[in-house]
Amino acid sequence: MSSSFFGVNVALQGLYTAQGSLNTTAHNISNATTTGFSRQVATQKATRPMAGVGSVGMIGTGVEITGIEQQRNPYYDSKYWNNNQYLGEYNVKQTQLDQLTYLFNETSDVGLSKEISNLYTQLQKLSTNPSDPSYRAAAISSLDSFTENFNRLSEQLNNLQKEANFGVMTSVEQINSIADQVAGINQQIINQELTGQKANDLRDERNNLIDKLSSIIPIKVIEVDEGMDLKRTTIILNGQTLVDGNKARYLECVPRTQLHNPEDVPDLYDIKWVTGQNFYTDDLTLSGELKGYLDIRDGNNNDNLRKYVSSYTSTLPGATITIENPQRTDIPASGQITVDGIDVNYTSFTYTPEDTTTLPVTPSSITFTIDDTTPAPATPTYIEMGENMEFKGIAHYKRRLNEFVRTFAKEMNDIHIQGQNLYGDSNVLLFTFKGYTGTPPLNDEFSYNQIDISNFRINSEILTDVNKLATTSDVVNTIDGTDILQQLLNKRHDMSMFKQGKPENFFQSIVAEMAIDSKQAIDFQKGQKSIVSSIEYMRQSIMGVDANEETTNMVKFQQAYKLAAKIMSVMDEIFDVTINRLGA
């Protein structure tokens, strides 16, 4: 049987419930512009009724708030995280490729095509008066400027690779920071929800961090029910656990002791777990900003050295591994190869060119001398140097430029050494490299691997003495002869010098290749941005605060509060009459 104050209690429940709903609405309105905030709703239900007297049935006892629920759809969160990784990756690639394209300056007056045009223009002028010191000096100056342009470009590419390497380190630091924060928030959520209260705002804070993390690296978020309405949140990245409840694992950047690509600057970072386990950066599912920086930094267009082993000698000291028909011979004098998945150091290698004087033809080969402290597997079958990365990054474009200067230097040197300078000397190289001493000599394609864009230069003898530039094959009889000079000039139009054609065609192919890659990155970035924006719109349609809706709710709950207060006022009048007036 209900008490005399039953009606007051029912009205009081209504007041509390309306006030709680108004407070929730006020919280939503206050956070209408808060990034990542999920709209909250106070769910309510009728309280347990009580039995009436006789056949009256059940009598309602009022209303109560059962919880403050987030309006959020986990499906859209997962969809957002799965697509945000690709947006992060192509945001990085677009920015980095824009910088890479800018370095080549092909739309300005100081690009590579402009430099080679200036070079041949000065050589053409020299052909009109080859013995004139001023003409010689101008031609040599253009040759020097030509090589310095490559040296400068090498330094800029190195700096860009270092910046990408810094981006790798920054990404790792962000991953660690977010992991640490998420683990801390997980513990706070557990502490709060143990009291029976929903930690909605903490969950929003955690989801904001996961949003940021999803742009850096692919993630999978799992919630495991542990009973008592508690859930343990786990974040998996790249198949490995980053956060498990209130515990976080951390990554670290470890400077490489060996080059992965011959074109790399030293001390680029490998990524490992602090426990020493490998972090699989070669996983095909890897994406995000971290992947963008790795591709830009290390991308070699699948042009790393990789071959099946043709022979192996296990005798110590100095075990050897031989491969035939190597794709590349421009590798470090000593370094590291991966043999059947095991990293093995080599102390030196020897290159044997193809021998066509015998039948069958003996193929070219490289024989590695293995460091005894890092033995190879007992029966090696396959070797690889560095990673096989499809993307065309800095390593790829540096290799293309190295290919140009080596080929160009050899082609021009082969002509120049046939001529005589004004002292009657022949066999003088036109192009060498910084620090060149003549040993080992530049006399075949393999020896020209000593030249790259960082050290490419005009022969210092010619640079200091204009008389040592050869323009003719017979200086005694034709001091103003130009047969050698004409052969050098003809190389400008030699369509067989490169696969891409003449020298200027080679530069144009690099710029075109880079433009295609950059355009592709821009298109992917725009497309992915549209997808992510579309998903975010769907997320916001559920979790976002709508001012009109909250205004309507505010009026609705205000009216409910007033009505509950009116009931309380009516009950007060009833008690006043019953107690004060009738009792009189």
BELGI-V698178 format. One record per pair of residues at least 24 apart in sequence whose C-alpha atoms are under 8 Angstrom apart, sorted by the first residue. I is the first residue (numbers start at 1). J is the second residue. Records with the same first field share a line. If there is no record, write none. Layout:
I: J, J
This chain:
1: 51, 52, 53
7: 568, 571
8: 567, 568, 571
9: 61, 62
10: 61, 62, 63
11: 62, 564, 565, 567, 568
12: 564, 568
13: 62, 63, 64
14: 62, 63, 64, 560, 561, 564
15: 560, 561, 564, 565
16: 64
17: 44, 63, 64, 65
18: 557, 558, 560, 561
19: 557, 561
20: 65
21: 557
22: 553, 554, 557, 558
24: 68
25: 550, 553, 554
26: 554
28: 545, 550
29: 545, 547, 550
31: 545
32: 544, 545, 546, 547
35: 208
36: 204, 205, 207, 208
37: 201, 204, 543, 544
38: 70, 71, 72, 204, 543, 544, 545
39: 70, 71, 72, 542, 543, 544, 545
40: 68, 69, 70, 71
41: 68, 69, 70, 71
42: 66, 67, 68, 69
43: 67, 68, 69
67: 197, 198
68: 198
69: 198, 200
70: 200, 543
71: 542, 543
72: 539, 542, 543
73: 539, 542, 543
76: 535, 536, 538, 539
77: 539
78: 220, 221
79: 535
80: 211, 532, 535, 536
81: 210, 211, 214, 215, 218, 219
82: 214, 218, 219
83: 528, 531, 532
84: 211, 214, 215, 288, 528, 532
85: 214, 215, 216, 217, 218, 287, 288, 289
86: 215, 287, 288, 528
87: 215, 288, 525, 528, 529, 532
88: 215, 216, 288, 289, 292
89: 215, 216, 287, 288, 289, 290, 291, 292, 293
90: 288, 289, 292, 521, 522, 524, 525
91: 289, 525
92: 289, 292, 293
93: 292, 293, 296, 521
94: 518, 521, 522, 525
96: 296
97: 296, 514, 517, 518
98: 518
100: 157, 160, 394
101: 511, 514, 515
103: 153, 156, 157
104: 153, 511
106: 511
112: 149, 507
113: 504, 507, 508
115: 145, 146, 149
116: 146, 504
118: 142
119: 143, 146
120: 489, 492
123: 485, 489
124: 489
127: 482, 485, 486
129: 480
130: 471, 480, 481, 482
131: 479, 480
133: 466, 467
136: 466, 467, 469
137: 466
140: 462, 463, 466
143: 458
144: 457, 458, 463
147: 456, 457, 458
148: 456, 457
150: 453, 454, 456
151: 453, 454, 455, 456
152: 454
153: 453
154: 398, 453, 454
155: 454
157: 394, 398
158: 264, 265
160: 394
161: 264, 265, 296, 297, 394
162: 265, 268, 297
164: 293, 294, 296, 297
165: 268, 269, 293, 294, 297
167: 290, 293
168: 269, 290, 293, 294
169: 253, 269
171: 216, 289, 290
172: 251, 252, 253, 290
173: 251, 252
174: 213
175: 213, 216, 250, 251
176: 249, 250, 251
178: 209, 210, 213
179: 242, 243, 248, 249, 250
180: 247, 248
182: 206, 209, 243, 246
183: 243, 244, 245, 246, 247, 248
184: 246
185: 246
186: 232, 233, 245, 246
187: 245, 246
190: 230
193: 230
194: 228, 230
214: 288
215: 288, 289
216: 287, 288, 289, 290
217: 286, 287, 288, 289, 290, 291
218: 285, 286, 287, 288
238: 280, 283, 285, 286
249: 273, 274
250: 274
258: 335, 336
259: 335, 336, 386
260: 385, 386, 387
261: 298, 300, 304, 385, 386, 395
262: 330, 331, 332
263: 395, 398, 399
264: 298, 395
282: 387
295: 389, 391, 392, 393
296: 391, 392, 393, 394
297: 393, 394, 395
298: 389, 393, 394, 395
299: 389, 390, 391, 392, 393, 394, 395, 396
300: 388, 389, 390, 391, 392, 393, 394, 395, 396
301: 388, 389, 390, 391, 392, 393, 396
302: 388, 389, 390, 391
303: 327, 388, 389, 396
304: 328, 384, 385, 386, 387, 388
305: 384, 385, 386
306: 382, 383, 384, 385
307: 382, 383, 384
308: 381, 382, 383
309: 380, 381, 382, 383
310: 381
312: 379, 380
314: 378
316: 372
317: 372
318: 369, 370, 371, 372
319: 369, 370, 371, 372
320: 367, 368, 369, 370
321: 367, 368, 369, 370
322: 365, 366, 367, 368
323: 365, 366, 367
324: 363, 364, 365, 366
325: 363, 364, 365
326: 364, 365, 366
329: 366, 446, 449
330: 446, 449, 450
336: 385
337: 383, 384, 385, 386
338: 383, 384, 385, 386
339: 376, 377, 380, 381, 382, 383, 384
340: 377, 380, 381, 382, 383
342: 376, 377
343: 374
344: 370, 371, 374, 375, 376
345: 370, 371, 374
346: 370, 371
347: 371
392: 517
397: 510
398: 453
400: 510
401: 452, 453
402: 451, 452, 453
404: 506
405: 451, 452, 453, 456
406: 448, 449, 451, 452
407: 497, 498
408: 497, 503
410: 445, 448
411: 497
412: 488, 491
415: 484, 487, 488
416: 470, 471, 484, 488
418: 473, 484
419: 470, 471, 472, 473, 474, 484
420: 470, 471, 472, 473, 474, 475
421: 467, 468, 469, 470, 471, 472, 475
422: 467, 468, 469, 470, 475, 479
423: 467, 468
424: 474, 475, 476
425: 468
426: 470
428: 468
429: 459
430: 458, 459, 462, 469
431: 456, 457, 458, 459
432: 456, 457, 458, 459
433: 457, 458, 459
